[in-house]
Amino acid sequence: MPVSYPRPLTSRVLAHMDKIANAILEYKEVAGQLPAGSNADMVRALQSLNPRIFWKRELNARGEVIDPWGRPYVYLVPGNTFPELFDLYSVGPSGKGRTRPEERILCELKRM
């Protein structure tokens, strides 16, 4: 059974992931492909188009974009849930989403 997080936290995470996902889709339009690799690789690719895409507080020391709990978002390309594009999700406030998919907060941006 999926975990329900308090609405303000979930809304904040979903809004942040929507911003990232839209930037990824914009990158795809410009570059002709999705950013490849890890979270940090994706960040570098997005910053190549817009160096100010992320605030300093949105990134950790490894250059990964992080969720409100300070954990890096998981970026998978191709995705498991959205194999034609990518998956972007938070492992949630407990971090248990690393091993328990039902704990993940998945970005479900309407896909093109």
MOPAC internal coordinates of N, CA, C and O (Angstrom, degrees):
PM7 1SCF
backbone

  N    0.0000 0     0.00 0     0.00 0    0    0    0
  C    1.4473 1     0.00 0     0.00 0    1    0    0
  C    1.5337 1   108.89 1     0.00 0    2    1    0
  O    1.2310 1   119.76 1   -52.42 1    3    2    1
  N    1.3385 1   118.06 1   127.58 1    3    2    1
  C    1.4611 1   120.64 1  -179.68 1    5    3    2
  C    1.5235 1   112.26 1   -62.20 1    6    5    3
  O    1.2310 1   121.20 1   -30.25 1    7    6    5
  N    1.3015 1   115.31 1   149.75 1    7    6    5
  C    1.4497 1   122.06 1   178.47 1    9    7    6
  C    1.5177 1   108.61 1   -86.69 1   10    9    7
  O    1.2310 1   120.15 1   -40.84 1   11   10    9
  N    1.3166 1   117.33 1   139.16 1   11   10    9
  C    1.4663 1   121.42 1   174.62 1   13   11   10
  C    1.5132 1   108.95 1  -102.59 1   14   13   11
  O    1.2310 1   121.02 1   -53.90 1   15   14   13
  N    1.3227 1   115.65 1   126.10 1   15   14   13
  C    1.4475 1   120.33 1   176.99 1   17   15   14
  C    1.5162 1   108.49 1   -98.80 1   18   17   15
  O    1.2310 1   119.89 1   -23.77 1   19   18   17
  N    1.3188 1   117.81 1   156.23 1   19   18   17
  C    1.4678 1   119.79 1   178.36 1   21   19   18
  C    1.5239 1   110.68 1   -53.91 1   22   21   19
  O    1.2310 1   120.39 1   -41.55 1   23   22   21
  N    1.3010 1   116.87 1   138.45 1   23   22   21
  C    1.4614 1   123.02 1  -174.35 1   25   23   22
  C    1.5322 1   114.39 1   -51.66 1   26   25   23
  O    1.2310 1   118.57 1   132.17 1   27   26   25
  N    1.3432 1   120.33 1   -47.83 1   27   26   25
  C    1.4741 1   118.13 1  -178.62 1   29   27   26
  C    1.5277 1   112.80 1   -59.61 1   30   29   27
  O    1.2310 1   120.06 1   139.80 1   31   30   29
  N    1.3406 1   117.48 1   -40.20 1   31   30   29
  C    1.4651 1   119.77 1   179.56 1   33   31   30
  C    1.5170 1   110.58 1   -67.55 1   34   33   31
  O    1.2310 1   120.59 1   133.13 1   35   34   33
  N    1.3235 1   116.47 1   -46.87 1   35   34   33
  C    1.4535 1   120.14 1  -179.79 1   37   35   34
  C    1.5216 1   110.16 1   -61.93 1   38   37   35
  O    1.2310 1   120.12 1   136.51 1   39   38   37
  N    1.3161 1   117.37 1   -43.49 1   39   38   37
  C    1.4665 1   120.64 1   179.54 1   41   39   38
  C    1.5202 1   111.20 1   -60.72 1   42   41   39
  O    1.2310 1   120.19 1   139.36 1   43   42   41
  N    1.3089 1   117.25 1   -40.64 1   43   42   41
  C    1.4651 1   121.81 1  -179.62 1   45   43   42
  C    1.5309 1   110.74 1   -65.23 1   46   45   43
  O    1.2310 1   120.67 1   136.10 1   47   46   45
  N    1.3324 1   116.32 1   -43.90 1   47   46   45
  C    1.4699 1   120.75 1   179.35 1   49   47   46
  C    1.5254 1   109.69 1   -65.70 1   50   49   47
  O    1.2310 1   120.34 1   134.25 1   51   50   49
  N    1.3257 1   116.95 1   -45.75 1   51   50   49
  C    1.4630 1   120.21 1  -179.25 1   53   51   50
  C    1.5232 1   111.55 1   -63.03 1   54   53   51
  O    1.2310 1   119.99 1   139.40 1   55   54   53
  N    1.3251 1   117.62 1   -40.60 1   55   54   53
  C    1.4610 1   120.91 1   177.98 1   57   55   54
  C    1.5317 1   110.61 1   -63.41 1   58   57   55
  O    1.2310 1   120.56 1   139.18 1   59   58   57
  N    1.3230 1   116.54 1   -40.82 1   59   58   57
  C    1.4681 1   120.59 1   179.25 1   61   59   58
  C    1.5272 1   110.16 1   -65.26 1   62   61   59
  O    1.2310 1   120.37 1   135.58 1   63   62   61
  N    1.3359 1   116.89 1   -44.42 1   63   62   61
  C    1.4587 1   120.13 1   179.58 1   65   63   62
  C    1.5318 1   111.12 1   -66.23 1   66   65   63
  O    1.2310 1   120.00 1   144.59 1   67   66   65
  N    1.3370 1   117.60 1   -35.41 1   67   66   65
  C    1.4618 1   120.15 1   176.86 1   69   67   66
  C    1.5297 1   110.52 1   -61.55 1   70   69   67
  O    1.2310 1   120.64 1   138.65 1   71   70   69
  N    1.3292 1   116.37 1   -41.35 1   71   70   69
  C    1.4724 1   121.06 1   177.53 1   73   71   70
  C    1.5333 1   109.83 1   -59.70 1   74   73   71
  O    1.2310 1   120.85 1   134.05 1   75   74   73
  N    1.3117 1   115.98 1   -45.95 1   75   74   73
  C    1.4695 1   120.78 1  -179.01 1   77   75   74
  C    1.5270 1   110.35 1   -66.09 1   78   77   75
  O    1.2310 1   120.56 1   134.10 1   79   78   77
  N    1.3335 1   116.53 1   -45.90 1   79   78   77
  C    1.4643 1   120.71 1  -178.51 1   81   79   78
  C    1.5256 1   111.33 1   -62.49 1   82   81   79
  O    1.2310 1   120.20 1   138.92 1   83   82   81
  N    1.3197 1   117.22 1   -41.08 1   83   82   81
  C    1.4640 1   119.95 1   177.42 1   85   83   82
  C    1.5217 1   111.02 1   -62.52 1   86   85   83
  O    1.2310 1   120.44 1   140.95 1   87   86   85
  N    1.3390 1   116.77 1   -39.05 1   87   86   85
  C    1.4643 1   120.33 1   177.82 1   89   87   86
  C    1.5345 1   110.50 1   -66.20 1   90   89   87
  O    1.2310 1   120.36 1   142.98 1   91   90   89
  N    1.3320 1   116.92 1   -37.02 1   91   90   89
  C    1.4674 1   120.67 1   177.39 1   93   91   90
  C    1.5277 1   110.19 1   -64.46 1   94   93   91
  O    1.2310 1   120.60 1   135.58 1   95   94   93
  N    1.3294 1   116.46 1   -44.42 1   95   94   93
  C    1.4676 1   119.97 1   179.31 1   97   95   94
  C    1.5311 1   111.62 1   -65.92 1   98   97   95
  O    1.2310 1   120.45 1   144.12 1   99   98   97
  N    1.3287 1   116.75 1   -35.88 1   99   98   97
  C    1.4690 1   120.63 1   175.49 1  101   99   98
  C    1.5268 1   110.09 1   -64.73 1  102  101   99
  O    1.2310 1   120.76 1   137.61 1  103  102  101
  N    1.3376 1   116.15 1   -42.39 1  103  102  101
  C    1.4626 1   120.79 1   177.33 1  105  103  102
  C    1.5320 1   109.88 1   -58.29 1  106  105  103
  O    1.2310 1   120.77 1   136.68 1  107  106  105
  N    1.3280 1   116.13 1   -43.32 1  107  106  105
  C    1.4694 1   121.00 1   179.50 1  109  107  106
  C    1.5260 1   110.90 1   -60.06 1  110  109  107
  O    1.2310 1   120.15 1   138.75 1  111  110  109
  N    1.3234 1   117.32 1   -41.25 1  111  110  109
  C    1.4655 1   120.96 1   178.43 1  113  111  110
  C    1.5266 1   111.42 1   -62.40 1  114  113  111
  O    1.2310 1   120.62 1   138.22 1  115  114  113
  N    1.3236 1   116.42 1   -41.78 1  115  114  113
  C    1.4647 1   121.17 1  -177.05 1  117  115  114
  C    1.5295 1   111.94 1   -77.71 1  118  117  115
  O    1.2310 1   120.66 1   132.67 1  119  118  117
  N    1.3368 1   116.34 1   -47.33 1  119  118  117
  C    1.4638 1   121.23 1  -173.66 1  121  119  118
  C    1.5265 1   113.38 1   -88.58 1  122  121  119
  O    1.2310 1   120.51 1   163.73 1  123  122  121
  N    1.3289 1   116.63 1   -16.27 1  123  122  121
  C    1.4583 1   119.31 1  -179.25 1  125  123  122
  C    1.5079 1   114.47 1    83.38 1  126  125  123
  O    1.2310 1   120.57 1  -177.21 1  127  126  125
  N    1.3188 1   116.51 1     2.79 1  127  126  125
  C    1.4641 1   120.95 1   178.30 1  129  127  126
  C    1.5200 1   109.12 1  -156.97 1  130  129  127
  O    1.2310 1   121.08 1   -18.53 1  131  130  129
  N    1.3139 1   115.55 1   161.47 1  131  130  129
  C    1.4617 1   120.42 1   176.60 1  133  131  130
  C    1.5163 1   109.77 1   -77.23 1  134  133  131
  O    1.2310 1   119.95 1   -27.53 1  135  134  133
  N    1.3273 1   117.69 1   152.47 1  135  134  133
  C    1.4592 1   118.92 1   172.90 1  137  135  134
  C    1.5289 1   108.82 1   -59.64 1  138  137  135
  O    1.2310 1   120.35 1   -46.87 1  139  138  137
  N    1.3127 1   116.93 1   133.13 1  139  138  137
  C    1.4616 1   121.55 1  -179.73 1  141  139  138
  C    1.5178 1   110.14 1   -94.47 1  142  141  139
  O    1.2310 1   121.00 1   -22.25 1  143  142  141
  N    1.3123 1   115.69 1   157.75 1  143  142  141
  C    1.4561 1   120.75 1   171.93 1  145  143  142
  C    1.5061 1   114.81 1    96.23 1  146  145  143
  O    1.2310 1   121.82 1    30.80 1  147  146  145
  N    1.3073 1   114.12 1  -149.20 1  147  146  145
  C    1.4599 1   123.54 1  -172.70 1  149  147  146
  C    1.5273 1   111.96 1   -87.18 1  150  149  147
  O    1.2310 1   121.43 1     1.34 1  151  150  149
  N    1.3095 1   114.87 1  -178.66 1  151  150  149
  C    1.4633 1   122.46 1   174.99 1  153  151  150
  C    1.5312 1   109.61 1   -54.55 1  154  153  151
  O    1.2310 1   120.16 1   130.11 1  155  154  153
  N    1.3273 1   117.31 1   -49.89 1  155  154  153
  C    1.4719 1   120.95 1  -178.18 1  157  155  154
  C    1.5255 1   111.64 1   -63.89 1  158  157  155
  O    1.2310 1   120.20 1   142.86 1  159  158  157
  N    1.3369 1   117.22 1   -37.14 1  159  158  157
  C    1.4686 1   120.91 1   176.76 1  161  159  158
  C    1.5256 1   110.37 1   -63.60 1  162  161  159
  O    1.2310 1   121.02 1   138.03 1  163  162  161
  N    1.3439 1   115.66 1   -41.97 1  163  162  161
  C    1.4577 1   121.17 1   178.67 1  165  163  162
  C    1.5275 1   110.08 1   -62.86 1  166  165  163
  O    1.2310 1   120.13 1   136.90 1  167  166  165
  N    1.3278 1   117.35 1   -43.10 1  167  166  165
  C    1.4654 1   121.41 1   179.09 1  169  167  166
  C    1.5281 1   110.15 1   -59.60 1  170  169  167
  O    1.2310 1   120.26 1   132.49 1  171  170  169
  N    1.3289 1   117.10 1   -47.51 1  171  170  169
  C    1.4743 1   120.23 1   179.48 1  173  171  170
  C    1.5259 1   111.49 1   -60.39 1  174  173  171
  O    1.2310 1   120.51 1   139.38 1  175  174  173
  N    1.3341 1   116.63 1   -40.62 1  175  174  173
  C    1.4682 1   120.14 1   179.21 1  177  175  174
  C    1.5269 1   110.41 1   -63.28 1  178  177  175
  O    1.2310 1   120.45 1   133.64 1  179  178  177
  N    1.3245 1   116.75 1   -46.36 1  179  178  177
  C    1.4667 1   120.04 1  -179.85 1  181  179  178
  C    1.5222 1   111.09 1   -64.63 1  182  181  179
  O    1.2310 1   120.38 1   141.66 1  183  182  181
  N    1.3325 1   116.88 1   -38.34 1  183  182  181
  C    1.4631 1   120.35 1   178.93 1  185  183  182
  C    1.5283 1   111.81 1   -68.60 1  186  185  183
  O    1.2310 1   120.03 1   157.76 1  187  186  185
  N    1.3298 1   117.56 1   -22.24 1  187  186  185
  C    1.4686 1   119.28 1   177.11 1  189  187  186
  C    1.5323 1   110.63 1   -67.11 1  190  189  187
  O    1.2310 1   120.18 1   152.92 1  191  190  189
  N    1.3279 1   117.27 1   -27.08 1  191  190  189
  C    1.4636 1   121.22 1   176.10 1  193  191  190
  C    1.5189 1   111.97 1   -89.53 1  194  193  191
  O    1.2310 1   121.00 1   144.05 1  195  194  193
  N    1.3274 1   115.69 1   -35.95 1  195  194  193
  C    1.4636 1   121.26 1  -177.21 1  197  195  194
  C    1.5313 1   108.69 1  -144.18 1  198  197  195
  O    1.2310 1   119.67 1   -84.78 1  199  198  197
  N    1.3150 1   118.23 1    95.22 1  199  198  197
  C    1.4649 1   120.96 1  -177.33 1  201  199  198
  C    1.5284 1   113.96 1   -58.67 1  202  201  199
  O    1.2310 1   120.13 1   160.21 1  203  202  201
  N    1.3302 1   117.35 1   -19.79 1  203  202  201
  C    1.4667 1   120.77 1  -178.37 1  205  203  202
  C    1.5305 1   112.86 1  -103.16 1  206  205  203
  O    1.2310 1   120.24 1  -160.10 1  207  206  205
  N    1.3195 1   117.15 1    19.90 1  207  206  205
  C    1.4605 1   120.90 1  -177.32 1  209  207  206
  C    1.5356 1   112.11 1   -61.56 1  210  209  207
  O    1.2310 1   120.28 1   144.99 1  211  210  209
  N    1.3369 1   117.08 1   -35.01 1  211  210  209
  C    1.4630 1   121.11 1  -178.38 1  213  211  210
  C    1.5238 1   110.96 1  -120.02 1  214  213  211
  O    1.2310 1   120.87 1   -38.87 1  215  214  213
  N    1.3296 1   115.95 1   141.13 1  215  214  213
  C    1.4565 1   121.78 1   170.73 1  217  215  214
  C    1.5247 1   107.51 1   -75.02 1  218  217  215
  O    1.2310 1   120.54 1   -25.21 1  219  218  217
  N    1.2931 1   116.58 1   154.79 1  219  218  217
  C    1.4641 1   121.58 1   179.41 1  221  219  218
  C    1.5342 1   111.03 1   -56.03 1  222  221  219
  O    1.2310 1   120.53 1   141.90 1  223  222  221
  N    1.3310 1   116.60 1   -38.10 1  223  222  221
  C    1.4706 1   120.41 1  -177.86 1  225  223  222
  C    1.5321 1   112.72 1   -70.20 1  226  225  223
  O    1.2310 1   120.17 1   167.19 1  227  226  225
  N    1.3325 1   117.28 1   -12.81 1  227  226  225
  C    1.4631 1   121.14 1   178.71 1  229  227  226
  C    1.5259 1   112.42 1   -84.89 1  230  229  227
  O    1.2310 1   120.08 1   172.16 1  231  230  229
  N    1.3279 1   117.44 1    -7.84 1  231  230  229
  C    1.4597 1   121.99 1  -175.95 1  233  231  230
  C    1.5261 1   111.17 1  -117.84 1  234  233  231
  O    1.2310 1   121.12 1   -33.40 1  235  234  233
  N    1.3252 1   115.47 1   146.60 1  235  234  233
  C    1.4594 1   119.24 1   174.46 1  237  235  234
  C    1.5357 1   109.24 1   -92.77 1  238  237  235
  O    1.2310 1   120.50 1     3.47 1  239  238  237
  N    1.3259 1   116.66 1  -176.53 1  239  238  237
  C    1.4666 1   121.38 1  -176.61 1  241  239  238
  C    1.5279 1   112.50 1   -64.96 1  242  241  239
  O    1.2310 1   119.98 1   157.52 1  243  242  241
  N    1.3363 1   117.65 1   -22.48 1  243  242  241
  C    1.4691 1   121.68 1   178.97 1  245  243  242
  C    1.5241 1   112.15 1   -87.87 1  246  245  243
  O    1.2310 1   120.31 1  -178.31 1  247  246  245
  N    1.3461 1   117.02 1     1.69 1  247  246  245
  C    1.4508 1   120.46 1   179.79 1  249  247  246
  C    1.5179 1   113.80 1    80.32 1  250  249  247
  O    1.2310 1   120.41 1  -159.06 1  251  250  249
  N    1.3232 1   116.83 1    20.94 1  251  250  249
  C    1.4651 1   121.48 1   178.04 1  253  251  250
  C    1.5191 1   109.17 1   -96.21 1  254  253  251
  O    1.2310 1   120.61 1   -36.80 1  255  254  253
  N    1.3244 1   116.44 1   143.20 1  255  254  253
  C    1.4560 1   120.19 1   175.23 1  257  255  254
  C    1.5346 1   107.07 1   -78.16 1  258  257  255
  O    1.2310 1   121.38 1   -45.11 1  259  258  257
  N    1.3479 1   114.96 1   134.89 1  259  258  257
  C    1.4664 1   120.29 1  -172.58 1  261  259  258
  C    1.5284 1   111.74 1  -116.60 1  262  261  259
  O    1.2310 1   121.74 1   -22.81 1  263  262  261
  N    1.3270 1   114.28 1   157.19 1  263  262  261
  C    1.4629 1   120.66 1   177.15 1  265  263  262
  C    1.5322 1   109.44 1   -83.65 1  266  265  263
  O    1.2310 1   119.58 1    -3.70 1  267  266  265
  N    1.3245 1   118.40 1   176.30 1  267  266  265
  C    1.4709 1   120.23 1  -177.85 1  269  267  266
  C    1.5320 1   114.53 1   -60.83 1  270  269  267
  O    1.2310 1   120.02 1   163.63 1  271  270  269
  N    1.3291 1   117.58 1   -16.37 1  271  270  269
  C    1.4748 1   121.02 1   179.62 1  273  271  270
  C    1.5282 1   111.17 1   -95.02 1  274  273  271
  O    1.2310 1   120.37 1  -174.85 1  275  274  273
  N    1.3257 1   116.89 1     5.15 1  275  274  273
  C    1.4598 1   121.18 1   176.58 1  277  275  274
  C    1.5113 1   114.67 1    84.07 1  278  277  275
  O    1.2310 1   120.16 1  -168.95 1  279  278  277
  N    1.3287 1   117.30 1    11.05 1  279  278  277
  C    1.4617 1   121.21 1   179.21 1  281  279  278
  C    1.5235 1   109.54 1  -100.04 1  282  281  279
  O    1.2310 1   120.21 1   -39.15 1  283  282  281
  N    1.3320 1   117.21 1   140.85 1  283  282  281
  C    1.4694 1   118.91 1   178.71 1  285  283  282
  C    1.5301 1   111.00 1   -64.27 1  286  285  283
  O    1.2310 1   121.01 1   -40.92 1  287  286  285
  N    1.3216 1   115.68 1   139.08 1  287  286  285
  C    1.4592 1   119.56 1   171.04 1  289  287  286
  C    1.5225 1   107.86 1   -65.49 1  290  289  287
  O    1.2310 1   120.82 1   -27.11 1  291  290  289
  N    1.3074 1   116.04 1   152.89 1  291  290  289
  C    1.4618 1   120.64 1   174.50 1  293  291  290
  C    1.5263 1   107.05 1   -96.01 1  294  293  291
  O    1.2310 1   121.15 1   -54.09 1  295  294  293
  N    1.3154 1   115.41 1   125.91 1  295  294  293
  C    1.4622 1   123.16 1   178.10 1  297  295  294
  C    1.5170 1   106.93 1  -118.78 1  298  297  295
  O    1.2310 1   120.39 1   -60.80 1  299  298  297
  N    1.3261 1   116.85 1   119.20 1  299  298  297
  C    1.4596 1   122.46 1   179.00 1  301  299  298
  C    1.5175 1   109.50 1  -123.92 1  302  301  299
  O    1.2310 1   120.76 1   -52.18 1  303  302  301
  N    1.3102 1   116.15 1   127.82 1  303  302  301
  C    1.4532 1   120.57 1   176.20 1  305  303  302
  C    1.5331 1   107.81 1  -136.29 1  306  305  303
  O    1.2310 1   118.85 1   -58.78 1  307  306  305
  N    1.3051 1   119.81 1   121.22 1  307  306  305
  C    1.4558 1   126.64 1    -6.71 1  309  307  306
  C    1.5216 1   109.88 1   -67.76 1  310  309  307
  O    1.2310 1   121.54 1   -23.01 1  311  310  309
  N    1.3038 1   114.65 1   156.99 1  311  310  309
  C    1.4578 1   119.78 1  -178.81 1  313  311  310
  C    1.5223 1   112.66 1   -81.47 1  314  313  311
  O    1.2310 1   121.21 1   -17.13 1  315  314  313
  N    1.3193 1   115.30 1   162.87 1  315  314  313
  C    1.4647 1   120.66 1   173.41 1  317  315  314
  C    1.5243 1   109.99 1   -82.29 1  318  317  315
  O    1.2310 1   120.35 1   137.74 1  319  318  317
  N    1.3282 1   116.95 1   -42.26 1  319  318  317
  C    1.4541 1   121.78 1   179.37 1  321  319  318
  C    1.5246 1   110.81 1   -80.04 1  322  321  319
  O    1.2310 1   120.41 1   139.98 1  323  322  321
  N    1.3283 1   116.81 1   -40.02 1  323  322  321
  C    1.4650 1   122.93 1   179.57 1  325  323  322
  C    1.5369 1   108.76 1  -120.03 1  326  325  323
  O    1.2310 1   120.07 1  -106.03 1  327  326  325
  N    1.3450 1   117.47 1    73.97 1  327  326  325
  C    1.4703 1   120.18 1  -173.84 1  329  327  326
  C    1.5279 1   114.69 1   -63.51 1  330  329  327
  O    1.2310 1   120.17 1   158.74 1  331  330  329
  N    1.3243 1   117.27 1   -21.26 1  331  330  329
  C    1.4600 1   119.07 1   179.04 1  333  331  330
  C    1.5207 1   112.08 1   -78.10 1  334  333  331
  O    1.2310 1   120.29 1   165.66 1  335  334  333
  N    1.3364 1   117.05 1   -14.34 1  335  334  333
  C    1.4609 1   120.79 1   179.33 1  337  335  334
  C    1.5238 1   110.43 1  -133.45 1  338  337  335
  O    1.2310 1   120.53 1    78.87 1  339  338  337
  N    1.3213 1   116.59 1  -101.13 1  339  338  337
  C    1.4604 1   120.97 1  -175.18 1  341  339  338
  C    1.5174 1   109.41 1  -155.69 1  342  341  339
  O    1.2310 1   121.12 1   -18.87 1  343  342  341
  N    1.3204 1   115.47 1   161.13 1  343  342  341
  C    1.4626 1   122.23 1   170.63 1  345  343  342
  C    1.5161 1   107.50 1  -111.11 1  346  345  343
  O    1.2310 1   121.24 1   -37.11 1  347  346  345
  N    1.3141 1   115.24 1   142.89 1  347  346  345
  C    1.4580 1   122.28 1   174.49 1  349  347  346
  C    1.5187 1   105.81 1  -138.39 1  350  349  347
  O    1.2310 1   120.67 1   -57.68 1  351  350  349
  N    1.3384 1   116.32 1   122.32 1  351  350  349
  C    1.4561 1   118.17 1   179.59 1  353  351  350
  C    1.5215 1   111.94 1  -150.80 1  354  353  351
  O    1.2310 1   122.08 1   -20.69 1  355  354  353
  N    1.3341 1   113.63 1   159.31 1  355  354  353
  C    1.4613 1   123.13 1   173.71 1  357  355  354
  C    1.5163 1   107.21 1   -99.54 1  358  357  355
  O    1.2310 1   120.46 1   -34.93 1  359  358  357
  N    1.3132 1   116.73 1   145.07 1  359  358  357
  C    1.4668 1   120.08 1   176.56 1  361  359  358
  C    1.5226 1   111.04 1   -82.79 1  362  361  359
  O    1.2310 1   120.34 1  -176.23 1  363  362  361
  N    1.3347 1   116.96 1     3.77 1  363  362  361
  C    1.4591 1   122.04 1   175.41 1  365  363  362
  C    1.5186 1   113.02 1    84.42 1  366  365  363
  O    1.2310 1   120.94 1    -8.00 1  367  366  365
  N    1.3318 1   115.81 1   172.00 1  367  366  365
  C    1.4703 1   119.99 1  -175.40 1  369  367  366
  C    1.5177 1   113.74 1   -65.46 1  370  369  367
  O    1.2310 1   119.78 1   151.89 1  371  370  369
  N    1.3134 1   118.03 1   -28.11 1  371  370  369
  C    1.4686 1   120.52 1  -179.56 1  373  371  370
  C    1.5194 1   111.81 1   -85.63 1  374  373  371
  O    1.2310 1   120.18 1   161.70 1  375  374  373
  N    1.3333 1   117.26 1   -18.30 1  375  374  373
  C    1.4642 1   121.09 1  -176.29 1  377  375  374
  C    1.5141 1   112.98 1    80.91 1  378  377  375
  O    1.2310 1   120.09 1   178.86 1  379  378  377
  N    1.3283 1   117.44 1    -1.14 1  379  378  377
  C    1.4638 1   120.94 1  -176.86 1  381  379  378
  C    1.5235 1   112.85 1   -70.64 1  382  381  379
  O    1.2310 1   120.60 1   166.01 1  383  382  381
  N    1.3229 1   116.46 1   -13.99 1  383  382  381
  C    1.4524 1   120.20 1   178.76 1  385  383  382
  C    1.5176 1   113.51 1   -65.44 1  386  385  383
  O    1.2310 1   120.21 1   168.43 1  387  386  385
  N    1.3326 1   117.20 1   -11.57 1  387  386  385
  C    1.4688 1   119.84 1   175.70 1  389  387  386
  C    1.5213 1   110.17 1   -59.93 1  390  389  387
  O    1.2310 1   120.79 1   138.33 1  391  390  389
  N    1.3264 1   116.10 1   -41.67 1  391  390  389
  C    1.4578 1   121.07 1  -176.04 1  393  391  390
  C    1.5236 1   113.45 1  -114.03 1  394  393  391
  O    1.2310 1   120.40 1   167.54 1  395  394  393
  N    1.3257 1   116.85 1   -12.46 1  395  394  393
  C    1.4615 1   120.72 1  -178.10 1  397  395  394
  C    1.5307 1   109.62 1  -120.75 1  398  397  395
  O    1.2310 1   120.48 1   -82.14 1  399  398  397
  N    1.3382 1   116.68 1    97.86 1  399  398  397
  C    1.4640 1   120.10 1  -176.68 1  401  399  398
  C    1.5252 1   114.18 1   -54.53 1  402  401  399
  O    1.2310 1   119.70 1   149.55 1  403  402  401
  N    1.3064 1   118.18 1   -30.45 1  403  402  401
  C    1.4637 1   120.57 1  -179.15 1  405  403  402
  C    1.5224 1   112.50 1   -67.76 1  406  405  403
  O    1.2310 1   119.65 1   164.99 1  407  406  405
  N    1.3301 1   118.28 1   -15.01 1  407  406  405
  C    1.4656 1   122.98 1   179.05 1  409  407  406
  C    1.5318 1   112.40 1   -91.73 1  410  409  407
  O    1.2310 1   120.43 1   171.76 1  411  410  409
  N    1.3237 1   116.79 1    -8.24 1  411  410  409
  C    1.4630 1   121.08 1  -177.09 1  413  411  410
  C    1.5175 1   111.37 1   -74.76 1  414  413  411
  O    1.2310 1   121.39 1   -30.87 1  415  414  413
  N    1.3206 1   114.94 1   149.13 1  415  414  413
  C    1.4628 1   121.57 1   172.34 1  417  415  414
  C    1.5203 1   105.17 1  -108.30 1  418  417  415
  O    1.2310 1   120.88 1   -74.66 1  419  418  417
  N    1.3227 1   115.93 1   105.34 1  419  418  417
  C    1.4546 1   123.02 1  -172.78 1  421  419  418
  C    1.5255 1   110.94 1   -92.46 1  422  421  419
  O    1.2310 1   120.93 1   -43.20 1  423  422  421
  N    1.3069 1   115.82 1   136.80 1  423  422  421
  C    1.4604 1   121.00 1   173.47 1  425  423  422
  C    1.5158 1   107.03 1   -76.64 1  426  425  423
  O    1.2310 1   120.83 1   -62.05 1  427  426  425
  N    1.3165 1   116.02 1   117.95 1  427  426  425
  C    1.4597 1   120.79 1  -179.57 1  429  427  426
  C    1.5247 1   110.98 1  -115.68 1  430  429  427
  O    1.2310 1   121.79 1  -136.39 1  431  430  429
  N    1.3241 1   114.19 1    43.61 1  431  430  429
  C    1.4601 1   120.32 1   176.86 1  433  431  430
  C    1.5164 1   108.95 1   -54.82 1  434  433  431
  O    1.2310 1   120.48 1   -42.75 1  435  434  433
  N    1.3103 1   116.68 1   137.25 1  435  434  433
  C    1.4630 1   119.39 1   178.28 1  437  435  434
  C    1.5095 1   108.58 1   -58.84 1  438  437  435
  O    1.2310 1   121.28 1   -56.54 1  439  438  437
  N    1.3055 1   115.15 1   123.46 1  439  438  437
  C    1.4595 1   121.24 1  -175.38 1  441  439  438
  C    1.5167 1   111.10 1   -86.97 1  442  441  439
  O    1.2310 1   121.28 1   -28.33 1  443  442  441
  N    1.3269 1   115.15 1   151.67 1  443  442  441
  C    1.4639 1   121.46 1  -179.38 1  445  443  442
  C    1.5210 1   109.46 1   -69.61 1  446  445  443
  O    1.2310 1   120.10 1   180.00 1  447  446  445

